């Protein structure tokens, strides 16, 4: 039990105050993402609560905030629309069938994410290069900034138009005041979260000053919602009676589930890494995978829209002093309390104050150092950084990270493919030695094959792998083909100084390598990364 609630709290006061700040910022975000998905705002709020409470208590990163996110909302849209179409076409029409399909899908999403944690796949986030990380945070900062611009629109004759005149100046002034408070207050005192003070001050100005501005309440109602007030989430037992409506559509459900699970885990693990860097501590990726999965299953059972880690709210929390699990728990419980008891008060908070908070998050998130180092890092890394930023804005985070990792992997493979060398010399007994340097894998096979002269070489040659290793099937096939080529000339190939891992690889591939391998006491030993090195806290 001690291990389960390790780092429950660092500083109770800071954790509680920062949690309250995050809860206020969660409301419009959850509502907005519910609108993106085409579902009721309360489903988004319930999702934010359940994601937050479960991951805060059992997740792998104290201080990290999870909730309903835009990246997952975009993936849900098509399936929800298709479900609604199917529901409307039934002999006995079912209203909001797409939402019921979402709850069923979330059960699969949770199972996939838990399986990823059990199989310890969270460690693979360490394969993400630093250039991809920088591109990710830059792109995400731009996305957060652009998402806030939509709040500078107002409905005129049923259509949204950009604010003009006095309304625009008031909105900018209130957002600017919030940002100024967040910037200046920490220079005076850090005992209370500057974001919370900024929200409260601006809210008091608008309420007591009688300013007619967009508020959380008006934002929800303009989107078609009935307000913030609701009840406790209820068990969605009806979804188990709707499984027959999925006949012929299981492919859509399963593919959407895998995509949602992948997007959720990538965004959560990337956020975990970022918060690790900010706090100079280390979280557990595998534990976070399990917690995310459990939270999404709970969402499916109790009517939430699901979600994953939220980088903006996580940064707000950490920057406000929330480092323990209590901060996330406070945010989730406060959000539920807003829904149950404090709806009229929370609905009066001006959107401008929350926009100001998010603008400060953008400033804190963007890696401004990338402008300074862009011409100092390798060209390939610079291209990856810019590409990941652009794809994050153009598509979404998951696609951007995958593109960045693939680009980095191809660059790495190409660079290593050109590095293979073969130093040649003759022994006194007439054996010709080829000292191989560099990894032998699919990318370097072609260059490897050009190093040998089977027709003119002596009867025995040695391939010395002291400074090399056989990495994959292509490398195995290259050695086998080389041995067959020398065999045609009646010559013999010996393999010396192979590491134990390489010997195991060759022995498993074919027993014909047995007569080629020569063991000696000075064979190298390469220690490879194993799960034993993945001891996470």
ChimeraX attribute file (.defattr): number of C-alpha atoms within 10 A of each C-alpha:
attribute: neighborCount
match mode: 1-to-1
recipient: residues
	/A:1	5
	/A:2	7
	/A:3	8
	/A:4	11
	/A:5	16
	/A:6	14
	/A:7	15
	/A:8	22
	/A:9	19
	/A:10	17
	/A:11	14
	/A:12	17
	/A:13	16
	/A:14	24
	/A:15	29
	/A:16	23
	/A:17	24
	/A:18	30
	/A:19	34
	/A:20	25
	/A:21	29
	/A:22	30
	/A:23	28
	/A:24	21
	/A:25	25
	/A:26	27
	/A:27	23
	/A:28	23
	/A:29	22
	/A:30	26
	/A:31	25
	/A:32	23
	/A:33	23
	/A:34	26
	/A:35	20
	/A:36	18
	/A:37	23
	/A:38	18
	/A:39	22
	/A:40	19
	/A:41	28
	/A:42	25
	/A:43	22
	/A:44	30
	/A:45	32
	/A:46	29
	/A:47	30
	/A:48	33
	/A:49	30
	/A:50	30
	/A:51	31
	/A:52	31
	/A:53	23
	/A:54	21
	/A:55	31
	/A:56	30
	/A:57	20
	/A:58	20
	/A:59	29
	/A:60	26
	/A:61	29
	/A:62	31
	/A:63	34
	/A:64	31
	/A:65	37
	/A:66	33
	/A:67	29
	/A:68	31
	/A:69	26
	/A:70	22
	/A:71	20
	/A:72	25
	/A:73	23
	/A:74	17
	/A:75	18
	/A:76	25
	/A:77	19
	/A:78	16
	/A:79	21
	/A:80	21
	/A:81	18
	/A:82	16
	/A:83	25
	/A:84	20
	/A:85	17
	/A:86	19
	/A:87	18
	/A:88	15
	/A:89	11
	/A:90	10
	/A:91	7
	/A:92	8
	/A:93	13
	/A:94	18
	/A:95	14
	/A:96	18
	/A:97	21
	/A:98	24
	/A:99	25
	/A:100	22
	/A:101	23
	/A:102	25
	/A:103	24
	/A:104	24
	/A:105	26
	/A:106	30
	/A:107	21
	/A:108	22
	/A:109	30
	/A:110	28
	/A:111	19
	/A:112	20
	/A:113	31
	/A:114	25
	/A:115	16
	/A:116	20
	/A:117	23
	/A:118	14
	/A:119	11
	/A:120	17
	/A:121	14
	/A:122	22
	/A:123	18
	/A:124	11
	/A:125	15
	/A:126	12
	/A:127	10
	/A:128	17
	/A:129	17
	/A:130	13
	/A:131	22
	/A:132	27
	/A:133	23
	/A:134	23
	/A:135	29
	/A:136	32
	/A:137	24
	/A:138	25
	/A:139	28
	/A:140	24
	/A:141	26
	/A:142	19
	/A:143	19
	/A:144	18
	/A:145	18
	/A:146	13
	/A:147	15
	/A:148	18
	/A:149	11
	/A:150	12
	/A:151	16
	/A:152	19
	/A:153	17
	/A:154	19
	/A:155	11
	/A:156	10
	/A:157	7
	/A:158	8
	/A:159	8
	/A:160	12
	/A:161	13
	/A:162	14
	/A:163	16
	/A:164	11
	/A:165	7
	/A:166	9
	/A:167	18
	/A:168	15
	/A:169	12
	/A:170	15
	/A:171	22
	/A:172	17
	/A:173	16
	/A:174	26
	/A:175	25
	/A:176	19
	/A:177	19
	/A:178	28
	/A:179	24
	/A:180	15
	/A:181	20
	/A:182	22
	/A:183	14
	/A:184	11
	/A:185	17
	/A:186	14
	/A:187	8
	/A:188	7
	/A:189	10
	/A:190	12
	/A:191	13
	/A:192	16
	/A:193	26
	/A:194	27
	/A:195	32
	/A:196	24
	/A:197	16
	/A:198	25
	/A:199	29
	/A:200	16
	/A:201	16
	/A:202	22
	/A:203	22
	/A:204	14
	/A:205	13
	/A:206	17
	/A:207	14
	/A:208	8
	/A:209	9
	/A:210	9
	/A:211	13
	/A:212	11
	/A:213	18
	/A:214	20
	/A:215	20
	/A:216	24
	/A:217	23
	/A:218	19
	/A:219	20
	/A:220	22
	/A:221	13
	/A:222	13
	/A:223	15
	/A:224	13
	/A:225	17
	/A:226	15
	/A:227	20
	/A:228	24
	/A:229	18
	/A:230	17
	/A:231	13
	/A:232	11
	/A:233	19
	/A:234	11
	/A:235	13
	/A:236	16
	/A:237	11
	/A:238	10
	/A:239	17
	/A:240	11
	/A:241	8
	/A:242	14
	/A:243	13
	/A:244	9
	/A:245	16
	/A:246	15
	/A:247	8
	/A:248	8
	/A:249	14
	/A:250	13
	/A:251	11
	/A:252	14
	/A:253	21
	/A:254	14
	/A:255	13
	/A:256	21
	/A:257	25
	/A:258	17
	/A:259	17
	/A:260	29
	/A:261	27
	/A:262	19
	/A:263	21
	/A:264	28
	/A:265	28
	/A:266	22
	/A:267	22
	/A:268	25
	/A:269	26
	/A:270	24
	/A:271	26
	/A:272	28
	/A:273	19
	/A:274	19
	/A:275	23
	/A:276	17
	/A:277	11
	/A:278	12
	/A:279	12
	/A:280	8
	/A:281	12
	/A:282	16
	/A:283	19
	/A:284	22
	/A:285	29
	/A:286	27
	/A:287	23
	/A:288	26
	/A:289	32
	/A:290	27
	/A:291	25
	/A:292	35
	/A:293	33
	/A:294	25
	/A:295	35
	/A:296	33
	/A:297	27
	/A:298	22
	/A:299	30
	/A:300	27
	/A:301	21
	/A:302	20
	/A:303	26
	/A:304	31
	/A:305	34
	/A:306	37
	/A:307	34
	/A:308	34
	/A:309	27
	/A:310	23
	/A:311	26
	/A:312	24
	/A:313	26
	/A:314	24
	/A:315	24
	/A:316	27
	/A:317	30
	/A:318	24
	/A:319	18
	/A:320	26
	/A:321	25
	/A:322	30
	/A:323	27
	/A:324	27
	/A:325	29
	/A:326	28
	/A:327	35
	/A:328	35
	/A:329	25
	/A:330	23
	/A:331	31
	/A:332	30
	/A:333	18
	/A:334	22
	/A:335	27
	/A:336	24
	/A:337	17
	/A:338	21
	/A:339	22
	/A:340	14
	/A:341	15
	/A:342	15
	/A:343	19
	/A:344	15
	/A:345	11
	/A:346	20
	/A:347	22
	/A:348	18
	/A:349	24
	/A:350	29
	/A:351	28
	/A:352	28
	/A:353	29
	/A:354	30
	/A:355	27
	/A:356	27
	/A:357	27
	/A:358	24
	/A:359	22
	/A:360	22
	/A:361	22
	/A:362	21
	/A:363	14
	/A:364	15
	/A:365	21
	/A:366	18
	/A:367	18
	/A:368	12
	/A:369	9
	/A:370	18
	/A:371	9
	/A:372	10
	/A:373	11
	/A:374	15
	/A:375	10
	/A:376	10
	/A:377	12
	/A:378	10
	/A:379	11
	/A:380	13
	/A:381	20
	/A:382	18
	/A:383	18
	/A:384	27
	/A:385	25
	/A:386	21
	/A:387	22
	/A:388	31
	/A:389	28
	/A:390	20
	/A:391	20
	/A:392	25
	/A:393	20
	/A:394	13
	/A:395	12
	/A:396	24
	/A:397	25
	/A:398	23
	/A:399	17
	/A:400	24
	/A:401	27
	/A:402	15
	/A:403	18
	/A:404	28
	/A:405	20
	/A:406	14
	/A:407	19
	/A:408	21
	/A:409	15
	/A:410	13
	/A:411	15
	/A:412	13
	/A:413	16
	/A:414	13
	/A:415	13
	/A:416	16
	/A:417	20
	/A:418	16
	/A:419	15
	/A:420	20
	/A:421	18
	/A:422	18
	/A:423	11
	/A:424	14
	/A:425	11
	/A:426	13
	/A:427	10
	/A:428	6
	/A:429	7
	/A:430	12
	/A:431	18
	/A:432	19
	/A:433	21
	/A:434	20
	/A:435	19
	/A:436	21
	/A:437	17
	/A:438	20
	/A:439	24
	/A:440	28
	/A:441	23
	/A:442	18
	/A:443	20
	/A:444	23
	/A:445	20
	/A:446	14
	/A:447	15
	/A:448	24
	/A:449	13
	/A:450	9
	/A:451	15
	/A:452	14
	/A:453	10
	/A:454	17
	/A:455	12
	/A:456	8
	/A:457	14
	/A:458	16
	/A:459	17
	/A:460	16
	/A:461	21
	/A:462	21
	/A:463	21
	/A:464	20
	/A:465	23
	/A:466	18
	/A:467	15
	/A:468	20
	/A:469	23
	/A:470	23
	/A:471	15
	/A:472	15
	/A:473	14
	/A:474	16
	/A:475	21
	/A:476	22
	/A:477	16
	/A:478	20
	/A:479	21
	/A:480	17
	/A:481	13
	/A:482	16
	/A:483	18
	/A:484	15
	/A:485	16
	/A:486	21
	/A:487	14
	/A:488	11
	/A:489	14
	/A:490	10
	/A:491	17
	/A:492	19
	/A:493	25
	/A:494	17
	/A:495	21
	/A:496	20
	/A:497	24
	/A:498	27
	/A:499	22
	/A:500	15
	/A:501	16
	/A:502	20
	/A:503	20
	/A:504	11
	/A:505	16
	/A:506	24
	/A:507	13
	/A:508	10
	/A:509	13
	/A:510	11
	/A:511	10
	/A:512	11
	/A:513	19
	/A:514	12
	/A:515	11
	/A:516	17
	/A:517	19
	/A:518	14
	/A:519	14
	/A:520	10
	/A:521	6
	/A:522	11
	/A:523	15
	/A:524	17
	/A:525	13
	/A:526	12
	/A:527	9
	/A:528	7
	/A:529	8
	/A:530	7
	/A:531	8
	/A:532	6
	/A:533	9
	/A:534	14
	/A:535	8
	/A:536	12
	/A:537	13
